[in-house]
Amino acid sequence: MYSWFNWEPEEKWNAPDSYSGVEETVAFLKQQFIEHGPFDGVLGFSQGGVVTSMLAGMRRLKNSNTDETNPIAFEFAIFAATFAPPVPEYFFYTMSSNKCAPLATLHVYGSADPLVPPEMSKNLAAEFEAQAKLIPTPNDDEHSKNENRIYKTTVMHLEHPGGHFVATNAASKASYKSFFESYLADFPK
């Protein structure tokens, strides 16, 4: 059984100040990308979505040369019932990166989720939306300073009336279809 971090037993139900095992998890996932990648996309559920958000900031362009120091390449991510990394230093992997590959994201959350309230999922989506605004344009005075910032993202939301699960009803399936159609239109193969 794998987990992306470990807590000390006495900290089990309190948010700890530090997590152990994160670096080992990242190393393990890099190895999976080397052995089984590249992947078109990833799906992270709950705490797995936290790791997915960290991987999002570590990505390289999918069609660029494979690099064993950075084998992580995917073009879309689905976050289901998830939240932003709880320890600020893990945002290093996610949002503080100055150069990320284009990414389409779908954020799925339940309005009645007792474990990850919708606001937590919306806050993670807002981080990706904020990055989308950092795309320089040719007329941008800051363009020359930001020319290495190539992060572009499409962010979609799917709020369902349920709890802590991946929605599979007809309306949700239509949203998944719309997301994939948008992804395919933005990132033609």
C-alpha positions as CSV (number, residue, x, y, z in Angstrom):
1,M,0.0,0.0,0.0
2,Y,1.3,3.4,-1.0
3,S,0.6,6.8,0.5
4,W,2.1,10.1,-0.4
5,F,3.0,11.0,3.1
6,N,3.1,9.6,6.6
7,W,2.0,11.1,9.9
8,E,3.0,10.2,13.4
9,P,0.2,8.3,15.1
10,E,-0.4,11.0,17.7
11,E,-0.9,13.6,14.9
12,K,-3.3,11.4,13.0
13,W,-6.3,13.8,13.2
14,N,-4.5,17.1,13.4
15,A,-2.8,18.7,10.4
16,P,0.9,18.1,11.1
17,D,3.6,20.8,10.6
18,S,5.5,18.4,8.3
19,Y,5.0,15.3,6.3
20,S,7.4,12.5,5.8
21,G,7.6,10.4,2.7
22,V,6.7,13.1,0.1
23,E,10.1,13.0,-1.6
24,E,9.9,9.2,-1.8
25,T,6.5,9.4,-3.4
26,V,7.7,11.9,-6.0
27,A,10.7,9.7,-6.8
28,F,8.3,6.7,-7.1
29,L,6.0,8.5,-9.4
30,K,8.9,9.8,-11.6
31,Q,9.9,6.1,-12.0
32,Q,6.4,5.2,-13.1
33,F,6.5,8.0,-15.7
34,I,9.9,6.6,-16.9
35,E,8.7,3.0,-17.1
36,H,5.1,3.5,-18.3
37,G,4.7,7.0,-19.7
38,P,4.1,9.3,-21.3
39,F,0.5,9.7,-20.2
40,D,-2.2,12.0,-21.7
41,G,-3.6,12.8,-18.3
42,V,-3.9,11.9,-14.7
43,L,-6.8,11.7,-12.2
44,G,-6.3,12.3,-8.6
45,F,-9.0,11.6,-5.9
46,S,-8.9,13.3,-2.5
47,Q,-5.4,13.1,-1.2
48,G,-4.2,11.6,-4.5
49,G,-5.4,14.9,-6.0
50,V,-3.0,16.8,-3.8
51,V,-0.1,14.7,-5.3
52,T,-1.6,15.3,-8.8
53,S,-1.5,19.1,-8.1
54,M,2.2,18.8,-7.1
55,L,3.0,16.8,-10.3
56,A,1.2,19.5,-12.3
57,G,3.9,22.0,-11.5
58,M,6.7,19.6,-12.2
59,R,5.6,18.8,-15.7
60,R,7.5,19.3,-18.9
61,L,6.0,19.5,-22.4
62,K,4.8,16.1,-23.4
63,N,6.4,16.1,-26.8
64,S,9.8,17.3,-25.5
65,N,12.7,14.9,-25.1
66,T,12.3,12.5,-22.2
67,D,14.6,13.5,-19.3
68,E,15.1,11.1,-16.4
69,T,15.5,14.1,-14.1
70,N,12.0,15.3,-15.2
71,P,10.0,12.5,-16.9
72,I,6.6,13.9,-15.8
73,A,4.6,14.8,-18.8
74,F,0.8,14.9,-19.1
75,E,-1.6,17.4,-20.7
76,F,-4.8,17.2,-18.5
77,A,-5.6,16.5,-14.9
78,I,-8.9,15.7,-13.2
79,F,-9.1,16.6,-9.5
80,A,-11.9,14.9,-7.7
81,A,-12.8,15.8,-4.1
82,T,-9.4,17.3,-3.6
83,F,-7.6,20.3,-2.2
84,A,-4.4,22.3,-2.4
85,P,-1.3,21.0,-0.8
86,P,-1.6,21.7,3.0
87,V,2.0,22.6,3.5
88,P,3.2,25.8,1.7
89,E,6.5,24.3,0.6
90,Y,4.7,21.7,-1.6
91,F,3.4,24.6,-3.6
92,F,7.0,24.7,-4.9
93,Y,6.0,21.7,-7.0
94,T,2.7,23.3,-8.0
95,M,2.1,27.0,-8.4
96,S,5.5,28.7,-7.8
97,S,7.1,27.2,-10.9
98,N,7.9,29.8,-13.5
99,K,7.7,27.5,-16.4
100,C,5.0,24.9,-16.8
101,A,3.6,23.1,-19.8
102,P,0.0,23.8,-21.0
103,L,-2.6,22.0,-18.9
104,A,-6.4,21.4,-19.0
105,T,-8.0,20.7,-15.6
106,L,-11.4,19.5,-14.4
107,H,-12.2,20.0,-10.8
108,V,-15.0,17.7,-9.5
109,Y,-16.5,18.2,-6.1
110,G,-19.6,17.4,-4.1
111,S,-21.7,20.2,-2.5
112,A,-22.4,17.8,0.4
113,D,-18.8,16.4,0.8
114,P,-18.2,16.1,4.5
115,L,-14.4,15.5,4.1
116,V,-13.4,18.0,1.5
117,P,-15.9,20.9,1.5
118,P,-16.4,22.5,-1.9
119,E,-14.5,25.6,-1.0
120,M,-11.3,23.6,-0.6
121,S,-11.7,22.2,-4.1
122,K,-12.6,25.7,-5.5
123,N,-9.5,27.1,-3.8
124,L,-7.3,24.6,-5.7
125,A,-9.1,25.4,-9.0
126,A,-8.5,29.1,-8.3
127,E,-4.7,28.5,-8.1
128,F,-4.9,27.1,-11.7
129,E,-7.1,29.9,-12.8
130,A,-4.6,32.5,-11.4
131,Q,-1.8,30.8,-13.4
132,A,-3.9,31.1,-16.6
133,K,-3.8,34.9,-16.2
134,L,0.0,34.9,-16.2
135,I,0.2,34.1,-19.9
136,P,2.1,36.9,-21.6
137,T,0.9,38.4,-24.8
138,P,3.1,39.9,-27.5
139,N,1.8,43.4,-26.5
140,D,2.6,42.7,-22.8
141,D,5.2,45.1,-21.5
142,E,6.4,42.3,-19.2
143,H,6.6,39.9,-22.1
144,S,10.4,39.9,-22.3
145,K,10.7,39.3,-18.6
146,N,8.1,36.5,-18.6
147,E,9.0,34.8,-21.8
148,N,9.8,31.6,-20.0
149,R,6.4,31.4,-18.4
150,I,4.5,29.3,-20.7
151,Y,1.8,28.0,-18.3
152,K,-1.6,28.0,-20.0
153,T,-4.5,26.2,-18.6
154,T,-8.2,25.5,-19.3
155,V,-10.1,25.2,-16.0
156,M,-13.5,23.5,-15.8
157,H,-15.7,22.9,-12.7
158,L,-18.2,20.1,-12.0
159,E,-20.1,20.5,-8.8
160,H,-22.5,17.6,-8.0
161,P,-25.0,17.3,-5.2
162,G,-23.3,14.4,-3.6
163,G,-20.5,13.7,-1.2
164,H,-16.9,12.4,-1.3
165,F,-16.9,10.5,-4.5
166,V,-16.4,10.8,-8.3
167,A,-19.8,11.6,-9.8
168,T,-21.0,9.2,-12.5
169,N,-24.6,10.3,-13.2
170,A,-25.7,11.4,-16.7
171,A,-25.2,15.1,-16.1
172,S,-21.7,14.4,-14.8
173,K,-20.9,12.2,-17.7
174,A,-21.9,15.0,-20.1
175,S,-19.5,17.4,-18.2
176,Y,-16.7,14.8,-18.6
177,K,-17.4,14.6,-22.3
178,S,-17.4,18.4,-22.6
179,F,-14.1,18.5,-20.8
180,F,-12.5,15.9,-23.1
181,E,-13.9,17.6,-26.2
182,S,-12.4,20.9,-25.0
183,Y,-9.1,19.2,-24.2
184,L,-8.9,17.6,-27.7
185,A,-9.8,20.9,-29.4
186,D,-7.1,22.8,-27.4
187,F,-4.4,20.2,-27.7
188,P,-4.8,18.4,-31.1
189,K,-2.7,15.3,-31.6
